[in-house]
């Protein structure tokens, strides 16, 4: 597909303000159009990418390699597809869509790429916060149970009138505590 200068300029203006990367590929995987955000995602200027494949432009394989079979599939089937590419630091979602030509064939494919990194980090942090909250609730419940036991023992000791009754409370509570500890150890 030969994009005219006017068409490329119109695309540039339409997609200049978006934070998502927008790329148009030909059948050989060469960039026909790249918006500024898309070039920034790749650490390049748009001019360094136009007319080149991702390999020729020097773009990281972990980002682009997962797209190759899907891009070929878009040209073959004419159906859009969504693909994710991730590594330890970044995560991207790519939506690949066909651009049909006049003869009902697919002449190009457009990809929109969204950086999911911050959203995934926020989700992980949220999940970790929920786990910490769950642990804190469990610790609070265990503390509440221990306080109830201490209050019960204190009430029994306070009510005991003789040394024998105090000893009986201590033996009862000690035996119960040892039984709970044994059950916990066996569980």
Residue, then its C-alpha position, 0 to 999 in steps of 0.5 A: x500500500x502506498x500511503x500518500x503524503x496527505x494521507x500520512x499527514x492526516x493519520x499523523x494529526x489524527x493519532x498525534x495526541x493519543x498515548x497509545x502506539x498506532x502502527x500501520x504495516x504492509x504485508x512484509x511487516x514494514x512500518x508504513x505509519x507510526x505515530x509519535x507515541x508508538x515511536x516512543x514505545x520503541x525508543x525511536x523517532x517515527x522516521x527511524x521506523x518508516x519503511x523498515x521491519x521491526x528487526x531492521x529498526x532494532x526494536x526489542x524482540x520480546x515486544x514484536x516477535x509475538x506479533x509476527x504470526x498474528x500479523x500474518x494471520x490478520x493478512x490471511x484471514x482478514x480478522x482482527x486479533x489481540x495479543x499481549x507481549x510482556x517481559x519482567x519490566x513492561x507489558x503491552x496489549x496489541x490490537x491488530x486489525x486489517x485494512x481492506x483494499x479495493x479488491x477485497x484483499x487486505x492491503x495493510x494492517x493497523x496495530x494499536x498498542x497500549x502500555x499495560x505496565x502501570x495497570x498491571x503493577x497497580x493490580x499486583x499492588x492491590x492484590x498484595x494489599x488485599x493479602x496484607x489486609x486478610x493477614x491482618x484480619x486473621x491476626x486480629x481475630x487470633x488476638x481477640x481469641x487470646x484476649x477472650x481466653x485471658x479474660x476468662x482465666x482472669x475472671x476464674x482466678x479472681x473468683x477463686x477463693x482458695x489456693x486449691x481453686x487457683x491451682x485448679x484454674x491453672x491446671x485446667x487452663x494449662x491443660x487446655x492450652x497444651x491441648x490446643x497447642x498439640x492440635x495446632x501442631x498436628x494440623 
